[in-house]
Amino acid sequence: MTRTQTNRHQPKGTTIMTDITTPTLRADGNIGREPVYKAGDDRRRSFAAIRLLKSERRRNPETRRWEDTGVTLAVTLKAFGPTADLIGRLAADGRLAKGTPVVATGHPDAPETWTDRQGTVHADPVVIIDTIGIDLIRQARAEAARARTAAPAPAGPAQARPDADTARRWEADDETVDGWTTDPEF
């Protein structure tokens, strides 16, 4: 929004242009439920809404595992017009579905309020989307973690080092980190 104002200390006829901008927000997390899409018509623009969830996690020093803290932030992402149409197409193709990790930027809107079963009123932040994309790194990590947990456990005592057929691993600061293979499979 641009606002024109006159300064009494400026010569007559001189105007000052002031730009007032809204802050840009970045939101990342997993889609919490299937995106909502409503196609536009002659009287209104297309509309899309995505419920984004982000759970706080901390590393437990005793078990050396990441654990959920029980705190989850919910943000509603909204889009209008061509952006909403694109989200509708991606959702219809199954590329934006529940559980998909996304990153979005936009500007804040009025929070949405809702009442839970106990009668407590909650307010969730709303971001009007400027950009949105699938977080490929987090998606690849989640798929790799699912593959590791789906693989059968080796029989016998735990191995100190993995087989040559598996991804290389190394020790760094008392923590095991997955290394890249020459041809990573996502």
C-alpha positions as CSV (number, residue, x, y, z in Angstrom):
1,M,0.0,0.0,0.0
2,T,1.4,3.4,-0.9
3,R,0.3,6.4,1.1
4,T,0.8,10.0,0.0
5,Q,1.3,12.7,2.7
6,T,2.2,16.3,2.8
7,N,4.8,17.6,5.1
8,R,4.4,21.1,6.5
9,H,8.1,21.6,6.4
10,Q,8.4,20.9,2.7
11,P,7.7,23.6,0.1
12,K,4.1,23.9,-1.1
13,G,3.2,21.4,-3.8
14,T,5.8,18.8,-2.7
15,T,4.5,15.4,-1.6
16,I,6.3,12.5,0.1
17,M,5.6,8.9,-0.9
18,T,5.7,6.4,1.9
19,D,5.6,2.7,1.3
20,I,3.9,0.6,4.0
21,T,4.5,-3.1,3.6
22,T,3.2,-6.1,5.5
23,P,5.8,-8.5,6.9
24,T,6.6,-11.7,5.0
25,L,6.1,-14.9,7.0
26,R,7.7,-18.3,6.3
27,A,5.8,-21.4,7.4
28,D,6.9,-25.0,7.1
29,G,5.5,-28.2,8.4
30,N,3.3,-31.1,7.2
31,I,-0.1,-30.9,5.7
32,G,-2.5,-31.9,8.6
33,R,-5.5,-32.8,6.5
34,E,-6.5,-32.9,2.8
35,P,-6.4,-29.4,1.3
36,V,-9.7,-27.6,0.6
37,Y,-10.3,-26.2,-2.8
38,K,-13.3,-24.3,-4.2
39,A,-13.2,-23.3,-7.9
40,G,-14.1,-19.7,-8.7
41,D,-16.9,-18.6,-10.9
42,D,-18.1,-15.3,-12.4
43,R,-18.7,-13.7,-9.0
44,R,-15.8,-14.9,-6.9
45,R,-12.2,-16.0,-7.1
46,S,-11.0,-19.6,-6.5
47,F,-10.1,-20.4,-2.9
48,A,-7.8,-23.0,-1.3
49,A,-6.9,-23.7,2.3
50,I,-4.2,-25.9,3.8
51,R,-3.9,-26.9,7.4
52,L,-0.2,-27.0,8.3
53,L,1.1,-28.7,11.4
54,K,4.5,-28.4,13.0
55,S,5.5,-30.5,16.1
56,E,8.3,-29.4,18.3
57,R,11.0,-32.1,18.8
58,R,14.0,-32.2,21.1
59,R,16.9,-34.6,21.3
60,N,16.9,-36.7,24.5
61,P,20.5,-36.8,25.7
62,E,20.0,-40.1,27.6
63,T,18.5,-42.1,24.7
64,R,20.1,-40.0,21.9
65,R,16.8,-40.0,20.1
66,W,14.5,-37.2,18.9
67,E,11.3,-37.1,20.8
68,D,8.1,-35.0,20.4
69,T,7.6,-32.4,23.2
70,G,3.8,-32.5,22.8
71,V,3.7,-29.0,21.5
72,T,2.2,-28.7,18.0
73,L,1.7,-25.4,16.1
74,A,-1.2,-25.2,13.6
75,V,-1.3,-22.6,10.8
76,T,-3.9,-22.2,8.1
77,L,-2.5,-21.3,4.7
78,K,-5.0,-19.6,2.3
79,A,-4.7,-18.9,-1.4
80,F,-6.9,-17.1,-3.9
81,G,-7.2,-17.0,-7.7
82,P,-4.5,-18.7,-9.8
83,T,-2.5,-19.8,-6.7
84,A,-5.6,-21.5,-5.4
85,D,-6.2,-23.1,-8.8
86,L,-2.6,-24.5,-8.8
87,I,-3.1,-25.9,-5.3
88,G,-6.4,-27.5,-6.4
89,R,-4.6,-29.2,-9.3
90,L,-1.7,-30.4,-7.2
91,A,-4.2,-31.8,-4.5
92,A,-6.2,-33.5,-7.2
93,D,-3.0,-35.2,-8.6
94,G,-2.1,-36.3,-5.0
95,R,1.0,-34.2,-4.9
96,L,-0.3,-32.1,-2.0
97,A,-1.9,-34.5,0.4
98,K,-2.1,-35.1,4.1
99,G,1.4,-35.6,5.5
100,T,3.3,-33.8,2.7
101,P,6.0,-31.5,4.0
102,V,5.7,-28.0,2.5
103,V,7.3,-24.6,2.8
104,A,5.2,-21.5,2.2
105,T,5.7,-17.7,2.4
106,G,3.1,-15.1,2.6
107,H,1.6,-12.3,4.7
108,P,-0.4,-12.6,7.9
109,D,-4.2,-12.4,8.0
110,A,-6.7,-12.3,10.9
111,P,-6.5,-15.5,13.0
112,E,-9.1,-18.2,12.8
113,T,-10.9,-19.0,16.0
114,W,-12.5,-22.3,16.9
115,T,-13.9,-24.0,20.0
116,D,-12.8,-27.4,21.2
117,R,-15.1,-30.1,22.8
118,Q,-14.4,-28.6,26.3
119,G,-15.6,-25.2,25.2
120,T,-12.2,-23.6,25.1
121,V,-11.7,-21.0,22.3
122,H,-8.5,-21.2,20.3
123,A,-7.0,-18.9,17.7
124,D,-4.8,-20.2,14.9
125,P,-2.6,-18.0,12.8
126,V,-3.5,-17.5,9.1
127,V,-1.0,-16.9,6.3
128,I,-2.2,-15.7,2.8
129,I,0.2,-17.6,0.5
130,D,2.5,-15.8,-1.9
131,T,4.6,-18.9,-2.6
132,I,4.4,-22.6,-1.7
133,G,6.5,-25.6,-2.4
134,I,7.1,-29.2,-1.4
135,D,10.0,-29.6,1.0
136,L,12.0,-32.2,-0.9
137,I,14.7,-32.6,1.7
138,R,12.3,-33.4,4.5
139,Q,10.3,-35.6,2.2
140,A,13.4,-37.6,1.3
141,R,14.4,-38.0,4.9
142,A,10.9,-39.2,5.9
143,E,10.9,-41.8,3.1
144,A,14.4,-43.0,4.1
145,A,13.3,-43.3,7.8
146,R,10.2,-45.3,6.7
147,A,12.4,-47.6,4.6
148,R,14.8,-48.1,7.6
149,T,11.9,-49.0,10.0
150,A,10.3,-51.3,7.4
151,A,13.5,-53.2,6.8
152,P,13.9,-56.4,8.9
153,A,16.3,-56.2,11.8
154,P,19.5,-58.2,11.4
155,A,19.7,-61.5,13.3
156,G,22.3,-61.8,16.0
157,P,24.3,-59.1,17.7
158,A,24.3,-55.6,16.4
159,Q,26.9,-54.8,13.9
160,A,29.5,-52.1,14.6
161,R,29.6,-51.0,11.0
162,P,27.0,-51.6,8.2
163,D,27.5,-53.8,5.2
164,A,29.2,-52.4,2.1
165,D,25.8,-52.5,0.4
166,T,24.2,-50.0,2.7
167,A,24.8,-46.2,2.9
168,R,28.1,-45.2,4.5
169,R,27.9,-44.0,8.1
170,W,30.5,-42.2,10.2
171,E,30.9,-41.1,13.8
172,A,30.8,-37.4,14.5
173,D,30.6,-35.9,18.0
174,D,29.3,-39.2,19.5
175,E,26.4,-39.2,17.1
176,T,25.9,-41.5,14.1
177,V,25.0,-39.6,10.9
178,D,23.8,-41.0,7.6
179,G,26.2,-40.3,4.8
180,W,25.5,-39.9,1.2
181,T,26.1,-42.7,-1.2
182,T,27.4,-41.9,-4.6
183,D,23.9,-42.4,-6.1
184,P,21.4,-41.4,-3.4
185,E,17.9,-43.0,-3.8
186,F,15.0,-40.8,-2.9
